[in-house]
Amino acid sequence: MSASLLRKGLELLETETTAGHQPGLSSPQQRPRTAPKRRKAARGPGRNKTTAKGKVTKSAIEEYRKHQAVDHLKKNLQYMTKGRFTVDKTITQQVLNQNRGRKSRDRPPKKPKKKSEGTVFTEEDFQKFEREYFGRAGAV
């Protein structure tokens, strides 16, 4: 039997014994004992109620350093040159070329070229429009 079933059974027995007195169980020492109720641990003044259990405060500097970009060029070159299997010089040269010079993130954004502010219409187009709209040219 599990402990919880046993406790429930004892509680039922206890309620029956208090309702109707059983012969032979006159003294309190002879009555079946129930499990003592456990009290919650008293919270002392040193315990902080605002923090979550197991939560560790993090340093802002450590978080900043953790998210910084890391340059692995030296380690990679050392691995490629000093290992048992040496890589072709062409491949190492490609790696060096990739890490040398300006990168796309370092380039300033391109400014759009300004177009000349010339008109699409010619003087003849304006005269033709004037004749069609007003009926005669130059009369005001």
LINVEN-V727262 format. One line per field, one symbol per residue. phi: phi as a letter, one per 40 degrees, with the letter a starting at -180 (. if undefined). Layout:
phi=???
//
This chain:
phi=.ccccccccccccccccccbcccgbccccccccccccccccccccccccccccgcbcbcccccccccccbcbcccccccccbcccccdcccccccccccbgccccccccccccccccccccccccccccccccchbcgcb
//
